[in-house]
């Protein structure tokens, strides 16, 4: 439980509004094409929303998700 509290403290929680949903749709082709090139599965809706939110708020995504490898928005 303590670990989850630490994650909550350093995380950004955002609401999904129309603009973020549209930006998510714009991010999908980029993530899909990258996945195809790398032989990975298609990105999820969550992947595209995460990337769109990172770009909107100019923050880094800390993840081990294969879809995010080598993107400037990730660490």
N, C-alpha and C positions, 0 to 999 in steps of 0.2 A: 504494500500500500504506500509506503514511503517513496518508492521509486515513481509511482504514478503521480504523487504530489509534486515531485521535482519536474516531471515532464509538463504538468499543468502550469507550473510557475514560469517555465521558459518558452511555452508555446503560445502561438497566436491563434485565436478562434475567430472565425469570420462567418458572417451570414452570407448565404447564397442569394444574391439579388439577380435581377435580369441581366445587368451588365456583366457580372461574373459568369453567369451561365453562357452568355454569348461568347465571352473570351475563352471559356472552356471549349466551346465548339470550334473556335479558331485554333486552339492548341492541339486538337485531336489529330488533324492530318500530319502535323509535325511529329507527334509521338508515334502515330501509326507507321509512318514511313521509316522512322528510326527503328522501330520494332521489326519491321519486315527486313530491313537491311541487316539487322543483327540476329535474325532467326528467332525472334521472341514472339510471345503471344501478343495479341492486340491489347492496347492500354485500356484500362477501365475508365468509367466515368469519374471515379474518385481520382485517378491519376491526372486527368485533364483539369478537373477542378483545382487540385493541389497546385499544378503548374500555373494555372491562371491566377490563383490567389498569390502565389509567390511573386509573380510578375507585377501584379497590382500594387502590392505592399513593399516591393523591392526587398524581399527577405530570402534567405537561403532555406532550402528544405533539407533536413537531416534525415536521410533514409538509406536503406539498403536495397530498395526496389530497383530491379534491373532496368526498368523503363527510364529511370532518372540518371543513370550513369552517363558521365561526360556532358551533362547539361550545366550551363553556367549558374543555374539557380540551385544547384545542389552542392552538398558537402559530403 
